[in-house]
Amino acid sequence: MSAIAVDQETADLILELLPQFKLWQIEEYVMLASYSALIYYYLSTFHEEVSHIWPQRRFGLGKTLFLTTRYVALSTMIAQLLVNWPTRLDMSLHVCQATSQFINISSELCRVTAEAILWVCLYALLEGRKTYFWVMILVFLGLSLPIVAHDLANDLTQAAVETSVLDHIIGYPCNFSPGKHPKNEFIANYINLTRTILGLGAGLITIAVRYRKQSNNLIKVIVREGGLYYMSALVFRFLGSLSLTRGLSITDDYAVFKALRWILVMVFVDRLLLQMRSVSDPGTQAVISSLIFEKESDGRESERSTLDNGEKSTTPELTSEGGTEDEAQLDSGRREVSVA
């Protein structure tokens, strides 16, 4: 790398910014560990995707949510690494701005689809009753749309600006100004927390009232995967909300909350959809079939693999009429766009 001559004023500015850059570098390595773990998980479960998701000829709700969450998450991580990692790429302001907008929108899409998977599973617990469906749709959209609107109102006002001398020395290709409406992010975070609490409460009440005397596979899957997702999401969203509250000393300077929330949310919702193939309860089997599986055209039933023990069975696929369809939170910084 060629030497860069700077005057004394610039040298003093670099020394002043070094602590902040050190903080950013720690955050980048924390997020990189999270990205690496999620990519490893996706690669190690790719055979399950090929075996159980790809063969479905129509894009039902389950297949759409599964593939959208998985591949939008992958593309978001790649875009993040391109602009927020010292790649030494030569990127124009227009390219940096376009990549930033893609990250903002794709991150919102990931968060909405991941949450939707849990609400779809709650709908399955309620055995697909249309009354519950419309109530859940209204509540989910009534909370999700304001979250997206508030987040994007701030995130889309981030602008790509010229990189500093220190950016150039370290190798960062892009630099961004903060969003102009940080209060919107604060509001969105608390609405998001409210949505998580409502979903968790509805799921716990459903399990306690309707299924307390049963032990079918769906309940085990929901408790094991969905329960872990909700508890982890609830804790980290709550801590994230506190970190944005003025007057409190709780901060997430190293992006630990963001990194854990990203990996836990993406893995648990992915496992939840895959594990639901082992459901044996007749009352919910039709709902699961309409969301993820389909009957073969020649009338034969497709084979199901029980993911827990690897055994295969030829359980008849049921269909239901009226089947329906439904992280990373972004934190603005001076230099980077970040997934949470």
N, C-alpha and C positions, 0 to 999 in steps of 0.2 A: 504494500500500500504506500502510495506516495505521500510525502510529508505535506502538511497544510500550514501555511504561514498565517498567523493571526496577530492582531495588535493587542496591546495590553488590556484594553477595555473588553475585547472579546474573550481574552484569556481569563479575566476576572469573572465574566459572566459564566464561562464554562465551569469554573471552580464553584460558583454559587449553585449551579444546577446539578452538579455531580451527585449530591445526596438524593435528589429526586429521581435521577436516572438509576441510581442503585436500587431504589424502592421499586421502580418499574421493572427492572431486571428480575428481582425476586418474584414479583407478581407473574412475570412471563414464565418463569420456570415452574411455578406452582400450577399455572394453567396448562403448561405443556405436559406436566405429569398427568393431569386430568385428561387431556386430549389423548395422550398415548394409551392410557388405561382403557378409554372408551373405544379407540380404534382397535386395540387388541381384542376387546370383547366382541366387537362386530366381526372381526376376522375369524375368531374362534367359534362363532355361532352362525357363520355364513352358510354352512351346510344345512342348518335347520331352516334358514330362510329359503334356500333352493328347494328343499324337500317339501316344505309345508305351505309356503306362501306363493311361490312362483307358479305352481301347477294350477292355481285358481284362475279360471278363464275370464271371469268378470272382476272388475274392481269394486268389490263391496266395501262397506265402511271399514271393516277390520283390516283388509289388505291395504286400503288407501291410507289409513292412519299409520299402519306399521311402516310402509315404505316411505311415506312422507317424513315421518319423524326420523327414521334412520338415515336417509340419504340427504335430507336438508341439514341434519346435524353434521354429517361428514363434510358437505360443501361449505358450511359455515366455519368449521374448524380450519379447513384449507385456506379460506379467504382471510381468516384471522391471522394465520401464520404468515401470509404473504405481506400484509401491511403492518403488523404489530411485532414482527420479529426482525432482528438485524440480518435480513437476507441480502442486503447490498444490491437490490434490484433497482433499476432506473425506471421509476414510475412517474408519469406526469400527474399534475394536480387533478385533471379530469379522471384519470384511471383511479387515483386514490379516492376521489369523491364517489365514483360509481361503486367501487368495492365497499366503501363505508356504508353506502345506502343498502347494498345487497346484504351486508352483515346485519344491519339493523332490522330489515324486514324479515330475513330468514330466521333470525333468532326469535322474533315474535311468533313466527309460524311454528317453530319447534316447540315453544312453550305452550302454545294453544293446543296443538295436536297431542302433546304428551298429557296435558290435563284432560283432554277429551277422551283419551283412552280409559282413564279411570272412571269417568262419568258413564262411558259405554258399558263398562263392567258393572257399575252400579245398576244400570238399566237392566242388565242381564240378571242380576240378583232379584230384581223386581219382576222377573219373568216376562218382560216385554210388554207390559200393559200400556196402552196408548195414553191413558190419563197421566201416568207418571212420566211418559216420554215428553209430552208437551210442557209439563211443568218444569222438567229438567232442562229442556231446550231453552225456555224463557229465562230460567235462572242462570244457566251457563252463559248464554249470549248477553244477558243483561249485565253480567259481571265482566265477561271477557272483552267485549267491545270497548267499554270505557278504559280498560287496562291498556289495550292496544293503542287506542287513540291518545291517551296521555303519554305513554312511552314514546310513540313515534313523533308526537308534537315536540318533544325535546330532542330525541335522537336525530331526527332528520334535519335539524337546524345545525348540526355539526358541520363544519366546513373544513375542507382540506386546505392547508396553508403551506407556505414554503418551509422546508426543513431547516433546522438550525445547523450551525457549524458542528455542534456536538452530535446531533442526529447523523450528520454526514460522516463524522469520524467513526461512530459506533456501527453505522450501516443501516439505520432505519430508513426505509424508502418513503414513508409518509409521516405527516404531522397534521394533527387536527385541532381545531379550536373547540372549546366545550360547547355543549348545547345551550341554547338561549333560554330554556324554560326548565331549570332543574326542579322546580316545585312540582311539575307534572310527574316526574319520576317518583317523587316522594308519595304523591297521591296514588299512583298506579301500584306502588309496592304494598300499600295498605289494602287496596281493593283486592289485590292478588292474595294477600293473607286471609282476607275475609272469604274469598272463594275457596281456598284450601280448607279453612275451618268448616264451612258449610258442607263441602264434599265429605270430609272426614266424619262429621257428625251424622250426616245422612247414611253413610255406609255403616257406621257403628250401630245406629238405631235399627237399620234393616236387619243386620246380622243378629242383634239381640232379640228383636221382637219376632221376626219371621223364621229364623233358622237356629234358634238357640238349642233345639232338641235334635238337630241334624248334624251330620258330619260328612256331607258329600264333598267331592273334590273341589268344586267351585269355591266353597267357603275356605278350604285350606289354601287354595291359590290366592284368593283375595287377601286373606290374613297375612300370608307369607310374603307375597310380592306387593300387593296394593297397600297393605298396612305399613310395610316398611317404607314404601314410597311416600305415603302421606305423612308419616311421622317425621321422616327426614326432611321433606319439603317444608313442613310446618315449622320445624325448628329453625332451619336456615333462612326461611323467608322472614320469620319473626326477628331473628338476629339481624338480618339485612335491613328490616324496617327500623330497628333500633339504631343501627349504624347511620341511618339517614336523618335521625331525629336530632334537631338542634339542642344543644345544651347537655347531651349525654356524651360520655367518654368512650362509648363502644364504637370501635372502628374496624374496618376490614382492609387494612393497609396492604396486606400481602395476598389478598383475593382468596383466602382459604375458604370462606363461606361460599363464594362463587364457584370455586373449583369443585368442592364436595357436592354442592347442589347440582351442578351440571352432570357429573358422572352418576350420582345416585338416581336422579330423575330419569335420565336416558336409559340406564340399565334396567331399572325396576319396571318401567312401563313396557319396555321391550320384552322382558321375561314374562310379564303378566299376559300379554297377548299370546305368546308362544305356549305358555303353560296351560292356558285355558283350553287347549286341544284335549286335555286329559279329563275334562269335565264329564261326569257320568249321570248327573241329576237330570231326569227326563223333563222336569218343568222348565229348566233353563237351557237344555240341549238345543231346542229349536231356535232360541234367540242366538246362541253362539253360532249355530250353523248358518243362520241368515247373515251374520256379521262377517264371518271369516271363511266358511266352507260353502261349497255348492255341490249339488247332486250331479253326477255325470249324466251326459245326454242319453246314454243307452240304458239308463235306469239302474245301473249297478252302483253300489255304494263305494266311495273312495276309502282307502285304508287310512287309519289314524295311527300315529306313533305315540305311545305314551312316553312323554319326555322324561318322566321320573325314573323309569326302569328299563327303557329301551325295547319293551315288548310291543308287538303289533297286534291289532285286533281289527275286526271288520265290523265296527259298530255302524248301524244304519244312520245315514245323515238325515236329519230332519230339517224341514224348511218351515218358516213362518211367514204369514202374509203381513204386509205392512212393515217389513224390516226398514230400519231407518239408519241415517248416517250422521256422525259428528267428526326456562331455564334459566330459557337462560336469560336472565334479565341483563339488560345492557347498562353499563355504568360508563358515563362519559368522562373522559380525561382530557388533558391538554393535548396529549400526543396520540392516544390510541382509542380504538373502538373495542369494547370488551363484552364477551358473552358471559351471562350469569344464569 
